[in-house]
Amino acid sequence: MSLPSSDTESDSEADFVAFDHSYRHLRRIYRSLVAAIRKDTSIHTVISAASQVLIQFLDNVGNRTFEEHAQTQFALLLRPAFLRILFEHRRVFHAIAASEVSSHASSTIVCWVDSVLVKIADAAVALISGSNEVDTHTSEPWRPQREDDNLRGASQLPGSWDLVGTVLNSQHASPAAKRIGIRLLFATCITLPSVILVVEDEIKLIRRRLLEPLRQCVLNTVTGGFRANYSSDPIVEQERINFAMMITLYAAAETELDRCSKPVLEQPHTLSCLLDLLHVVMFPDDVVTSLIVSTPLTELDTAQRIVVDRYDTLYWLWRTWDDLRLANTEIVSLTTAAWLYHTPHLLPSVLECETRPSENDPRLAGNAILHVLFHYLSFLKSHPANVERNTRLLHIMSETLLDLLREDACHHRHQVCNREDLCTVFYELWVYIGDADDELSVKETLVEALVLFDTTVMNSSILKLIKDISIDFMERVNSLLGRCMQPLTSRRQLKSTLDFVVCLRHSNFTALGHTTHDTAMSLFRIILAGLCEWPRVTQSHFAATLFVALSQEKKPSRMKVLDQAKLWHIFTTAGPTDLYQAAGFSQMIAEAWDCLRDVLLLIIRGRFFGDEEALAILVCPVICRALIHLLRQPHSHVNFILHSPWTATLLLELQNVVAADAPPLDRQGQVLQSRLRSVAKSLIDALVSQDIRKSGGPDKESTDETALVTCIRPDIGLQLVLFAVDLD
């Protein structure tokens, strides 16, 4: 962006000074008496000049041709204190004009304040909608009539700013007066907080007082036989904008009362009318179906943007219509889909909004997005694969839910991670999505999300899907496994399927059935056969996950179909710095002492950094278990292991870890020590004992609970890791 010229800078500074002087003059002059204003013509000149500066400034705001600092100036005009001053000026000049008009004449009195109020109303909408609402929606032939209607409507407003809310439910006010009243209240209660980024106490009070007038206004509007559509008729467009502002104001008013712990009586009829208004705003031309929700609006007009851009309005919608069984809630799902589709760059702050009506409760956001997922899943089931799908929306939804799950897991809220319905939808979505590149990205995100659920939740979800014969879940899984064994299957598709199989087997190994396990083992055999021919990076990526998958096998006889020599070759040539393969292989290993010993030494000595340091702390107890298992085997190489100088080095390092008088450690060292203390003692006992089979460690199989996590490798992406949860 080029810097403004000096002329532009001087003009901008002059405009700022003119606005400041006009604003201050109007604040001072309103205190004068009516008589003084009548006699002192110089005051008339000052007021006329000030009003022209304000009107020109508001035109620039409405046309969006203003400097960045102009938003701060505009906020001054929206404050209740200044609007009260304007209404005082208006009362004075109406009184002066009325005294000059014959009592027998029929006329409408309009003054400069009415024009300023109309400009404020239009500029506020243009500012928050991001477009020039006046020029976009009003063609030239309609503009004079619209301006005349607005001025007449402004002249019918009450004499005081504090009474403007009463015009909403007035039986005598014209539609134009109600429209201007709604827009002025919207400017103060919605636009002003958006500009100054805070909701002042006075604004909160105005919002609370608006609920009853708004409720009556909504009822009168809907029962009065309203109608609107995507017509180019400017009158229709204006009505839809008014409806959007009514919904936004009602949501703000009820939310404010809720925050003050003031009970709000349930108004089913009012809520039904609000849904009707929302339908007119978001999708007035047709019934909302799963197809419509799954293919959100690619462009938003002013009315739709007013609703979609207000996160507090969305939270209120989610809280009010949180149950899919309620009638006409499809329009809420469509609104949620539009919000997700058009504001993905703001999703990291999905839990933050101005009023926080639900104390950052992620359940509301999770429910709302889940409702959209239900519609998307219904669309996938009812339409053939060749129908165009909005994968971008699905990717945004899965990423957002992944963020919610991470937030829930990090803060131990257990409001999302324990949701069986969400876990079930993720499993079902995975088998219905295709294998195009953008769809594979969604599948990878779903795998990341699945491993964040509690294991019991994953188990219940799998059982539910298997028992539901209408879904044919296992048939689809087996079909996907069979398709991956075709020669032309891409490596990315193969890896995505391998990750999903690991999740399935981790969720409920027994419930999957022999057919699925046999098919999965055939897939593992094909992957193993190709590993040696693939590039080293790809080999490492696949091998680590393959080792995890094989470690889950409960029936050793199935392992006979695999080439054991290749398994050993792949792992032993990986090197001691490949934590991912070490973590996977240590779950299924029978030998490989040297490699695992070197990995453990590197971990204890703190040779892994960044993300790998956290992973090393997670997997080190599993590696210790694998070493203990090796020492218990009745093989001749045990004596060699015990007398190796590297084994003696490992023994010294382990003794330092468990020593009571160990020197102070940093935070990472303390965590590593707590993870290793118990299992390290067992490994030390095994190493120092002359008879390994009589060492202090238990002879029974380890029954430690394992957990599945995902890591993002900088070189190749998603990687699954299995580690022991509790080793005490």
C-alpha positions in Angstrom: 0.0 0.0 0.0 1.5 3.4 -1.0 1.8 6.2 1.5 -0.7 9.1 1.1 0.5 12.3 -0.4 1.0 15.4 1.6 -2.1 16.9 0.1 -4.1 13.9 1.3 -2.6 14.1 4.7 -3.4 17.8 5.0 -7.0 17.3 3.8 -7.4 14.4 6.3 -6.1 16.6 9.1 -8.4 19.5 8.1 -11.4 17.2 8.1 -10.5 15.9 11.5 -10.2 19.5 12.9 -13.5 20.5 11.3 -15.3 17.4 12.7 -13.9 18.1 16.2 -15.0 21.8 16.1 -18.5 20.9 14.9 -18.9 18.2 17.5 -17.8 20.6 20.3 -20.0 23.4 19.0 -23.1 21.3 19.0 -22.4 20.1 22.6 -22.1 23.7 23.8 -24.9 25.3 21.8 -27.7 22.9 22.9 -27.6 24.4 26.4 -28.8 27.8 25.0 -32.4 28.7 25.4 -34.8 28.6 22.5 -35.2 32.4 22.8 -31.5 32.9 22.5 -31.3 30.7 19.5 -34.1 32.7 17.8 -32.4 36.0 18.4 -28.8 35.2 17.8 -28.4 34.6 14.1 -24.7 33.8 14.5 -25.7 30.6 16.3 -27.7 29.6 13.3 -24.6 30.0 11.1 -22.5 27.9 13.4 -25.1 25.2 13.7 -25.6 25.1 9.9 -21.8 24.8 9.3 -21.5 22.1 12.0 -24.4 20.1 10.6 -22.9 20.2 7.1 -19.6 18.9 8.4 -21.4 16.0 10.2 -23.5 15.1 7.2 -20.4 15.1 4.9 -18.5 13.0 7.4 -21.4 10.5 7.6 -21.7 10.4 3.8 -18.0 9.4 3.7 -18.6 6.7 6.3 -21.6 5.4 4.4 -19.6 5.3 1.2 -16.6 3.8 3.1 -14.3 6.6 1.8 -12.8 7.6 5.1 -9.5 7.4 7.0 -8.9 4.7 9.6 -9.2 7.1 12.5 -12.7 8.1 11.3 -14.1 5.1 13.1 -13.2 6.6 16.4 -14.9 9.9 15.4 -17.9 8.0 14.2 -18.1 6.2 17.6 -18.5 9.7 19.3 -21.7 10.2 17.3 -23.2 6.9 18.4 -22.8 7.4 22.1 -26.0 7.9 24.0 -24.8 11.2 25.5 -24.3 12.8 22.1 -27.6 11.4 20.7 -29.4 13.0 23.7 -27.8 16.3 22.6 -29.0 15.8 19.1 -32.5 15.1 20.2 -32.4 18.3 22.4 -31.3 20.3 19.3 -34.1 18.6 17.4 -36.7 19.5 20.0 -35.6 23.1 19.9 -35.6 23.5 16.1 -38.9 21.6 15.8 -40.4 24.1 18.3 -39.0 27.1 16.3 -40.3 25.7 13.0 -43.7 24.9 14.6 -44.1 28.5 15.7 -43.5 29.7 12.2 -46.1 27.4 10.6 -49.7 28.3 10.5 -51.9 26.3 12.8 -54.3 25.6 10.0 -51.6 24.2 7.7 -51.0 20.4 7.4 -47.2 19.8 7.2 -44.4 17.6 8.4 -41.6 19.5 10.3 -38.1 18.3 9.5 -34.9 19.8 10.7 -31.2 19.2 10.2 -31.1 16.8 13.1 -33.5 14.5 11.3 -31.1 14.4 8.4 -28.2 13.6 10.7 -30.1 10.8 12.4 -30.9 9.2 9.0 -27.3 9.4 8.0 -26.1 7.9 11.3 -28.6 5.0 10.8 -27.4 4.3 7.2 -23.7 4.7 8.0 -23.9 2.3 11.0 -25.3 -0.4 8.8 -22.7 0.2 6.0 -19.8 0.1 8.5 -20.8 -3.2 10.2 -21.8 -4.9 6.9 -18.6 -4.0 5.1 -20.4 -2.5 2.1 -22.1 0.7 1.0 -25.6 -0.3 1.9 -27.3 2.8 0.5 -25.6 2.7 -3.0 -25.7 -1.1 -3.3 -29.4 -1.6 -2.5 -31.0 1.6 -3.7 -31.1 2.4 -7.4 -31.2 6.0 -8.6 -35.0 6.1 -9.3 -35.7 4.9 -5.7 -33.3 7.1 -3.9 -35.3 10.3 -3.6 -38.3 8.5 -2.4 -36.3 6.5 0.1 -34.6 9.7 1.4 -38.0 11.4 1.7 -39.5 8.4 3.6 -36.5 8.3 6.0 -36.7 12.0 6.8 -40.4 11.7 7.4 -39.8 8.7 9.6 -37.1 10.5 11.6 -39.4 13.4 12.2 -41.9 11.0 13.8 -39.4 9.8 16.4 -40.1 10.6 20.1 -38.8 13.9 21.5 -36.1 12.2 23.6 -33.4 9.7 22.8 -34.3 7.6 25.9 -37.8 7.1 24.4 -36.7 5.9 21.0 -37.3 2.2 22.1 -41.0 2.9 22.5 -41.4 3.5 18.7 -40.7 -0.2 18.1 -44.0 -1.4 19.6 -46.0 1.8 18.9 -49.4 1.3 17.1 -49.2 4.8 15.6 -45.6 5.0 14.3 -45.1 4.6 10.6 -43.0 1.8 9.2 -40.3 4.4 8.3 -40.2 5.7 11.9 -39.8 2.1 13.2 -37.1 1.4 10.6 -35.1 4.5 11.7 -35.6 3.7 15.3 -34.4 0.1 14.9 -31.3 1.4 13.0 -30.4 4.0 15.6 -30.7 1.5 18.4 -28.7 -1.0 16.4 -26.0 1.7 15.8 -25.7 2.4 19.6 -26.2 -1.1 21.0 -24.3 -3.1 18.3 -22.1 -0.9 16.1 -20.7 1.2 18.9 -19.4 -1.7 21.0 -18.0 -3.3 17.8 -16.0 -0.1 17.1 -14.7 0.7 20.6 -14.4 -3.1 21.5 -16.2 -2.7 24.9 -19.8 -2.8 26.1 -20.3 0.1 28.4 -22.7 -0.1 31.3 -25.1 2.4 29.7 -25.2 0.3 26.6 -26.0 -2.8 28.7 -28.9 -0.9 30.4 -30.3 0.2 27.0 -30.1 -3.4 25.8 -32.0 -4.8 28.8 -34.8 -2.2 28.4 -35.3 -3.2 24.8 -36.4 -6.8 25.2 -40.1 -6.2 25.7 -40.5 -3.6 22.9 -38.5 -5.9 20.6 -40.6 -8.9 21.5 -43.8 -6.9 20.6 -42.2 -5.6 17.5 -41.3 -9.1 16.3 -44.8 -10.4 17.0 -46.4 -7.5 15.2 -44.1 -7.9 12.2 -44.7 -11.6 11.7 -48.4 -11.7 12.5 -48.9 -8.7 10.2 -48.3 -10.9 7.2 -44.7 -10.0 6.2 -43.0 -11.5 3.1 -39.5 -11.1 1.5 -37.3 -12.9 -0.9 -34.1 -12.5 -2.9 -35.7 -9.8 -5.0 -33.8 -6.8 -6.3 -36.7 -4.6 -5.0 -34.9 -2.2 -2.7 -37.9 -2.1 -0.3 -37.6 -5.9 0.1 -33.9 -5.5 0.8 -34.5 -2.8 3.4 -37.0 -5.1 5.2 -34.6 -8.0 5.3 -31.9 -5.7 6.8 -34.4 -4.5 9.4 -35.3 -8.1 10.3 -31.5 -9.0 10.7 -31.1 -6.0 13.1 -34.2 -7.0 15.1 -32.8 -10.5 15.6 -29.4 -9.1 16.6 -30.9 -6.6 19.0 -33.2 -9.3 20.6 -30.3 -11.7 21.0 -28.2 -8.9 22.7 -31.1 -7.9 25.0 -31.9 -11.4 26.2 -28.2 -12.2 26.6 -27.7 -9.1 28.7 -30.6 -10.0 31.0 -29.3 -13.5 31.3 -25.8 -12.2 32.3 -27.5 -10.2 35.1 -29.2 -13.4 36.3 -32.6 -11.8 35.6 -35.1 -14.5 34.6 -36.4 -14.3 31.1 -39.8 -15.9 30.6 -40.0 -18.5 27.8 -41.9 -17.0 24.9 -42.5 -20.0 22.4 -44.5 -17.9 20.0 -41.9 -15.1 20.0 -39.1 -17.6 19.4 -41.1 -19.1 16.6 -41.5 -15.7 15.0 -37.8 -15.0 15.4 -37.0 -18.2 13.5 -39.4 -17.1 10.7 -37.5 -13.8 10.5 -34.2 -15.6 10.5 -35.4 -17.8 7.6 -36.3 -14.6 5.7 -32.9 -13.2 6.3 -30.8 -16.2 5.5 -32.7 -18.2 2.9 -36.1 -16.7 2.1 -36.8 -18.5 -1.2 -37.2 -22.1 -0.3 -37.3 -24.8 2.4 -34.0 -25.5 4.1 -32.8 -29.1 3.4 -29.7 -31.0 4.2 -28.5 -30.3 0.7 -28.9 -26.5 1.3 -27.0 -26.7 4.7 -24.2 -28.7 3.1 -23.7 -26.2 0.3 -23.6 -22.9 2.2 -24.1 -19.5 0.7 -21.0 -18.5 -1.3 -21.8 -14.8 -1.0 -23.6 -12.9 1.8 -25.7 -9.8 1.4 -25.9 -7.0 4.0 -28.8 -8.6 5.9 -27.1 -12.0 6.1 -23.7 -10.5 7.1 -25.3 -8.6 10.0 -26.3 -11.9 11.6 -23.4 -14.0 10.6 -20.7 -11.6 11.7 -22.1 -11.3 15.2 -20.6 -14.2 17.3 -22.8 -13.2 20.2 -25.9 -13.6 18.0 -24.7 -17.0 16.9 -24.1 -18.2 20.5 -27.6 -17.0 21.4 -29.0 -19.0 18.5 -27.1 -22.1 19.5 -28.2 -21.8 23.1 -31.8 -21.1 22.3 -32.2 -23.9 19.6 -29.8 -26.5 21.0 -32.1 -29.4 20.2 -32.4 -30.8 16.6 -35.9 -32.1 17.5 -37.2 -28.5 17.6 -39.1 -27.4 14.5 -37.4 -25.3 11.8 -34.0 -25.4 13.4 -32.5 -26.2 10.0 -32.2 -22.5 9.5 -29.9 -22.2 12.5 -27.7 -24.9 11.1 -27.6 -23.0 7.8 -26.5 -19.9 9.7 -23.8 -21.8 11.4 -22.6 -23.2 8.1 -22.5 -19.7 6.6 -20.5 -18.5 9.6 -18.0 -21.4 9.3 -17.6 -20.9 5.6 -17.1 -17.2 5.6 -15.0 -16.6 8.7 -12.5 -19.5 8.9 -9.6 -17.2 9.7 -11.3 -16.3 13.1 -11.9 -19.9 14.2 -9.1 -20.0 16.8 -11.1 -17.6 18.9 -14.3 -19.6 18.5 -14.7 -19.7 22.3 -14.3 -16.0 22.7 -17.1 -13.5 22.2 -18.2 -10.2 23.6 -20.6 -11.3 26.3 -19.6 -14.9 26.8 -23.2 -16.0 27.7 -22.2 -19.6 28.4 -18.8 -19.0 30.2 -16.9 -20.3 27.1 -18.8 -23.5 27.2 -17.5 -25.5 24.2 -20.6 -27.7 24.3 -22.7 -25.1 22.5 -20.2 -24.6 19.6 -19.7 -28.4 19.5 -23.5 -29.0 19.3 -24.0 -26.4 16.6 -21.3 -27.8 14.3 -22.4 -31.3 15.1 -25.9 -30.4 13.8 -24.3 -29.2 10.5 -22.4 -32.4 10.4 -25.6 -34.4 10.7 -27.0 -32.6 7.7 -23.7 -33.1 5.8 -23.8 -36.8 6.6 -27.4 -37.1 5.5 -26.4 -35.4 2.2 -23.6 -37.9 1.7 -25.8 -40.8 2.2 -28.6 -39.6 0.0 -26.5 -38.4 -3.0 -24.2 -40.4 -5.2 -20.4 -39.9 -5.0 -20.3 -38.0 -8.3 -22.4 -35.1 -6.9 -20.3 -32.1 -6.2 -19.6 -31.7 -2.5 -18.4 -28.7 -0.5 -15.3 -30.3 1.0 -14.1 -26.9 2.2 -17.0 -26.6 4.6 -16.3 -30.1 5.9 -12.6 -29.4 6.4 -13.4 -26.2 8.3 -15.9 -28.1 10.5 -13.5 -30.9 11.3 -10.7 -28.5 12.1 -12.9 -26.4 14.4 -14.1 -29.5 16.2 -10.5 -30.7 16.5 -9.7 -27.3 18.1 -12.6 -27.8 20.5 -11.4 -31.3 21.4 -7.9 -30.1 22.1 -9.1 -27.2 24.2 -11.4 -29.6 26.1 -8.6 -32.1 26.7 -6.0 -29.5 27.7 -8.3 -28.0 30.4 -9.7 -31.4 31.5 -13.3 -30.2 31.0 -14.5 -33.5 29.5 -17.4 -31.8 27.9 -16.4 -32.7 24.3 -14.0 -35.6 24.7 -16.7 -37.8 26.3 -19.3 -37.2 23.6 -20.3 -40.4 22.0 -22.5 -38.8 19.4 -19.6 -36.7 18.1 -17.2 -39.7 18.0 -19.8 -41.8 16.2 -20.2 -39.1 13.5 -16.5 -38.9 13.0 -16.2 -42.6 12.4 -19.2 -42.6 10.1 -18.0 -39.6 8.1 -14.6 -41.2 7.5 -16.1 -44.2 5.7 -18.4 -42.1 3.6 -15.8 -39.5 2.4 -14.0 -40.1 -0.8 -10.3 -40.3 -1.6 -9.6 -37.1 -3.4 -6.7 -35.0 -2.0 -9.0 -32.5 -0.3 -11.1 -35.3 1.2 -7.9 -37.1 2.4 -7.0 -33.9 4.3 -10.4 -34.2 6.1 -9.8 -37.8 6.9 -6.4 -37.0 8.4 -8.1 -34.3 10.6 -10.7 -36.8 11.7 -8.0 -39.3 12.8 -6.4 -36.5 14.8 -9.7 -35.8 16.4 -10.6 -39.5 17.1 -7.6 -40.2 19.2 -8.6 -37.4 21.6 -11.7 -39.2 22.7 -11.8 -41.3 25.7 -11.2 -45.0 24.9 -14.5 -46.1 26.4 -16.3 -43.5 24.2 -14.5 -44.8 21.1 -15.5 -48.4 22.2 -19.1 -47.5 22.6 -19.2 -45.6 19.3 -17.8 -48.6 17.4 -20.3 -51.0 19.0 -23.2 -48.6 18.1 -22.1 -48.4 14.5 -21.7 -52.2 14.2 -25.1 -52.9 15.7 -26.9 -50.4 13.4 -27.6 -52.5 10.3 -28.8 -49.5 8.3 -25.3 -48.0 8.3 -23.4 -51.1 7.0 -20.3 -49.8 8.8 -18.2 -52.9 8.7 -19.0 -53.6 5.1 -17.8 -50.2 4.2 -14.6 -50.6 6.3 -13.9 -53.9 4.6 -14.6 -52.4 1.2 -12.2 -49.5 1.9 -9.5 -52.0 3.0 -10.0 -54.0 -0.2 -9.8 -50.9 -2.4 -6.5 -49.9 -0.8 -5.0 -53.2 -1.9 -5.4 -52.2 -5.6 -2.2 -51.5 -7.5 -3.1 -47.8 -8.3 -3.8 -46.8 -4.7 -1.8 -43.6 -3.8 0.5 -43.7 -0.8 -1.4 -40.9 0.9 -4.6 -42.9 0.6 -2.8 -46.0 1.9 -1.4 -44.1 4.9 -4.8 -42.5 5.7 -6.4 -46.0 5.7 -3.6 -47.4 7.9 -4.1 -44.6 10.4 -7.9 -45.3 10.5 -7.4 -49.0 11.0 -5.1 -48.3 14.0 -7.9 -46.1 15.5 -10.4 -48.9 14.9 -8.3 -51.6 16.5 -7.4 -49.3 19.4 -11.1 -48.6 20.0 -12.4 -52.1 20.1 -10.3 -54.9 18.7 -12.6 -57.8 19.5 -15.8 -56.2 18.0 -14.3 -55.8 14.6 -14.5 -59.5 13.7 -12.1 -62.0 12.1 -12.9 -60.9 8.5 -11.8 -57.3 9.2 -8.6 -58.4 11.0 -7.6 -60.8 8.3 -8.2 -58.2 5.6 -6.2 -55.6 7.6 -3.4 -58.1 8.0 -3.3 -58.6 4.2 -3.1 -54.8 3.9 -0.2 -54.7 6.4 1.6 -57.4 4.3 1.3 -55.3 1.1 2.6 -52.2 2.9 5.5 -54.2 4.4 6.4 -55.6 0.9 6.6 -52.1 -0.5 8.4 -50.4 2.4 11.9 -51.5 1.3 11.4 -50.0 -2.2 10.1 -46.6 -1.0 12.2 -43.5 -0.1 13.6 -43.5 3.4 11.3 -40.7 4.6 8.2 -42.4 3.3 9.5 -45.7 4.8 9.9 -44.2 8.2 6.4 -42.6 8.0 4.7 -45.9 7.2 6.8 -48.2 9.3 6.2 -46.3 12.6 2.4 -46.6 12.1 2.7 -50.2 10.9 4.6 -51.2 14.0 1.8 -49.6 16.1 -0.8 -51.6 14.2 1.0 -54.9 14.6 1.5 -54.3 18.3 -2.3 -54.3 18.6 -2.6 -57.8 17.2 -4.1 -60.2 19.8 -3.7 -63.4 17.7 0.0 -64.2 17.1 -0.9 -66.7 14.3 -1.9 -63.9 12.0 1.6 -62.5 12.2 2.9 -65.5 10.3 1.8 -63.9 7.0 4.3 -61.2 7.5 8.0 -61.3 6.5 9.6 -61.1 9.9 13.1 -60.5 8.4 11.8 -57.4 6.7 10.3 -56.1 9.9 13.6 -56.4 11.7 15.6 -55.0 8.8 13.4 -51.9 8.6 13.7 -51.1 12.3 17.4 -51.8 12.8 18.3 -49.7 9.8 16.2 -46.7 11.1 18.8 -45.5 13.5 18.5 -44.5 17.2 17.1 -41.0 16.4 13.9 -42.2 14.9 11.6 -42.0 18.0 8.5 -42.8 16.0 9.7 -46.2 14.8 11.2 -46.9 18.2 7.8 -46.1 19.9 5.9 -48.4 17.5 8.4 -51.2 17.4 8.9 -51.4 21.2 5.2 -52.5 21.4 5.8 -55.7 19.4 9.5 -56.4 19.7 11.1 -59.7 20.6 14.7 -58.5 20.2 16.6 -55.3 19.2 18.4 -54.5 22.4 21.1 -52.4 20.9 18.7 -50.0 19.1 16.3 -49.6 22.0 19.2 -49.2 24.4 20.7 -46.4 22.3 17.3 -44.7 22.0 16.8 -44.8 25.8 20.3 -43.4 26.4 19.6 -40.5 24.1 16.3 -39.8 25.9 17.8 -39.9 29.4 20.7 -37.6 28.3 18.2 -35.1 26.9 19.3 -35.3 23.3 15.8 -34.7 21.9 14.5 -31.1 21.6 11.3 -29.3 20.9 8.3 -31.4 20.0 10.4 -34.6 20.1 11.4 -33.9 23.7 7.7 -34.3 24.8 7.3 -37.4 22.6 10.5 -38.9 24.1 9.1 -38.5 27.7 5.9 -40.2 26.6 7.5 -43.3 25.0 10.5 -43.9 27.3 8.6 -46.2 29.8 7.4 -48.4 26.9 11.0 -48.8 25.6 12.0 -49.8 29.1 9.3 -52.5 29.2 10.6 -53.8 25.8 14.1 -54.0 27.2 12.9 -55.9 30.3 11.0 -58.3 28.1 14.2 -59.0 26.1 16.1 -59.8 29.3 13.5 -62.3 30.3 13.9 -64.3 27.1 15.9 -67.6 27.4 18.3 -66.7 24.6 22.1 -67.0 24.5 22.5 -63.3 23.7 21.4 -62.3 27.2 25.0 -62.9 28.6 26.3 -60.7 25.8 23.8 -58.0 26.7 24.8 -58.1 30.4 28.5 -57.8 29.7 28.3 -55.1 27.1 30.0 -51.8 28.2 27.0 -49.9 26.7 24.8 -51.8 29.0 26.9 -50.8 32.0 26.6 -47.2 30.8 22.8 -47.6 30.6 22.8 -49.0 34.1 24.6 -46.0 35.5 22.3 -43.6 33.8 19.2 -45.4 35.2 20.6 -45.4 38.7 21.1 -41.7 38.5 17.5 -41.3 37.4 16.1 -43.2 40.4 18.6 -42.0 43.0 17.1 -40.3 46.0 19.9 -37.7 46.2 19.8 -36.9 42.5 20.7 -33.2 41.7 17.9 -30.7 41.1 16.3 -31.2 37.6 14.5 -28.8 35.3 10.8 -29.2 34.6 11.4 -31.7 31.8 13.8 -33.7 33.8 11.4 -33.9 36.7 8.6 -35.2 34.4 11.0 -37.8 32.8 12.1 -38.9 36.3 8.5 -39.4 37.4 7.7 -41.3 34.2 10.7 -43.6 34.5 11.1 -44.1 38.3 9.0 -47.3 38.7 9.9 -49.1 35.4 13.5 -48.0 35.6 13.8 -49.8 39.0 12.5 -53.0 37.4 15.0 -52.7 34.5 17.9 -52.1 37.0 16.9 -55.2 39.0 16.8 -57.2 35.8 20.3 -56.0 34.8 22.1 -56.6 38.1 20.6 -60.0 38.8 22.7 -63.1 38.0 19.5 -65.0 37.2 17.3 -62.9 34.9 14.2 -65.2 35.4 14.4 -64.7 39.2 14.9 -60.9 39.1 12.6 -58.6 41.1 10.4 -57.8 38.1 7.0 -59.6 37.8 6.8 -62.6 35.5 3.2 -61.9 34.3 2.4 -60.1 31.2 2.2 -56.3 31.5 -1.4 -55.0 31.6 -0.6 -51.4 31.4 -3.2 -49.3 29.8 -2.1 -47.7 26.5 -3.2 -44.5 24.8 -3.1 -43.4 21.2 -1.9 -39.9 20.3 -1.1 -38.0 17.1 2.0 -36.0 16.4 2.7 -33.8 13.4 6.1 -34.6 11.9 7.7 -31.5 10.3 8.9 -33.6 7.3 5.9 -35.7 6.4 2.9 -34.8 8.6 0.5 -36.9 10.7 2.0 -39.7 12.8 0.3 -42.1 15.4 2.1 -43.0 18.6 1.1 -45.6 21.2 2.3 -45.1 24.8 1.7 -46.4 28.3 -0.6 -44.3 30.4 0.1 -45.6 33.9 3.1 -47.8 34.7 2.8 -47.9 38.5 
